[in-house]
């Protein structure tokens, strides 16, 4: 075991965390990964520009450290050789993504674009068909025209209960009915009158998650989520088709 892994193990043992469940550590990795992703949610700057932004780099260092620490904790708890599994995965990646083909993906050499990138794009496009599409309307435009998909989970039982379109930056305090993408039972609530709406509860454990409201600024029906009742996980487009509720 390498010195850094030994330090991680000592950190866990000293706090009585050396029996943590792998699933809980995996959730922590995903949560911290989502926090890291949010740093880039509204921009996609070139590498050189990001490196020049000292304030951004400090934020990245903090969030990246959390991801790396939890990842190492998973490896240490399972008794894995971290360096060995990384080397093995890297070797597979080198075969899957040949250096010469990847280096010339800009089309500098004839055939490069069609051989790999066009097939990859076509495959991703097919996987997205029939899944979810962002709703683009005045509400989205007033929030900068940006949205992201969130998988919402019950804080008590940690089971997912909805896929939600979150428009604009900021925390999730309310859940607009017209932004619920799945499941159908929740999505169909927007067809009902406000008086017919009941409290939002977890379908798995019946934990109370929120209450129906009419957001006064926009006159839109929504659920006001109780603080700490709902976990959120940012999901990428290609992963939406794998979501099971």
HUPE-V324395 format. One record per pair of residues at least 24 apart in sequence whose ideal C-beta (glycine too) atoms are under 7 Angstrom apart, sorted by the first residue. I is the first residue (numbers start at 1). J is the second residue. Records with the same first field share a line. If there is no record, write none. Layout:
I: J + J
This chain:
2: 83
5: 72 + 76 + 82
8: 72 + 73 + 76
9: 76
12: 73
18: 77
20: 77
22: 74 + 77 + 78
25: 70 + 73 + 74 + 77
26: 74
27: 158
28: 70
29: 67 + 70 + 71 + 74
30: 233
32: 63 + 66 + 67 + 70
33: 67
34: 233 + 234
35: 63
36: 63 + 64 + 67
37: 234
39: 63
41: 148
42: 146 + 169
124: 238
127: 238 + 241
128: 237
131: 240 + 241
132: 163 + 181 + 240
134: 165
135: 165 + 178 + 179
139: 167 + 218
140: 167
143: 167 + 168
144: 168
148: 234
149: 235 + 240
150: 232 + 233 + 234
151: 233 + 235 + 243
152: 230 + 232
153: 231 + 233
154: 202 + 204 + 205 + 207 + 209
155: 228 + 229 + 230 + 231
156: 202 + 205 + 207
157: 202 + 204 + 205 + 207
158: 231
159: 204
160: 245
161: 202 + 203 + 245
162: 186
163: 240 + 243
172: 225 + 232
173: 225
174: 213 + 215 + 222 + 223 + 224 + 225
175: 210 + 222 + 223 + 225
176: 220 + 222
177: 221 + 222
178: 220
182: 245
183: 245
194: 221
197: 221
